[in-house]
Amino acid sequence: MFMSALDDAALDDVAELFSLLATPVRCGIILALADGPKPVHELVEVMDVSQSLMSQHLRVLRMARLVTSERHGREVHYDLADHHVSHIARDALEHIKENR
């Protein structure tokens, strides 16, 4: 089925995606944004991390084009660029729950 898509470049891209999600904070951001756009302060509260740490992780996700940002007055709201990545994170979470 997917065998024709399994070239080295595609596998490198898959590995890069997984490395981007290899931190609990980034996975949490993706899962939080799966429910819709959120301002930075909400993400900080949900993940219980500092504003500066959240900004670093959001910058990485934005540069990878996994999230988008939009300014609303003094706040910046983040959203998923597409929901494929949230399905990956949710499936991984379900997998972990099943195996506990």
Secondary structure, 3 states (H helix, E strand, C coil): CCHHHCCHHHHHHHHHHHHHCCCHHHHHHHHHHCCCCEEHHHHHHHHCCCHHHHHHHHHHHHHCCCEEEEEECCEEEEEECCCHHHHHHHHHHHHHHHCC
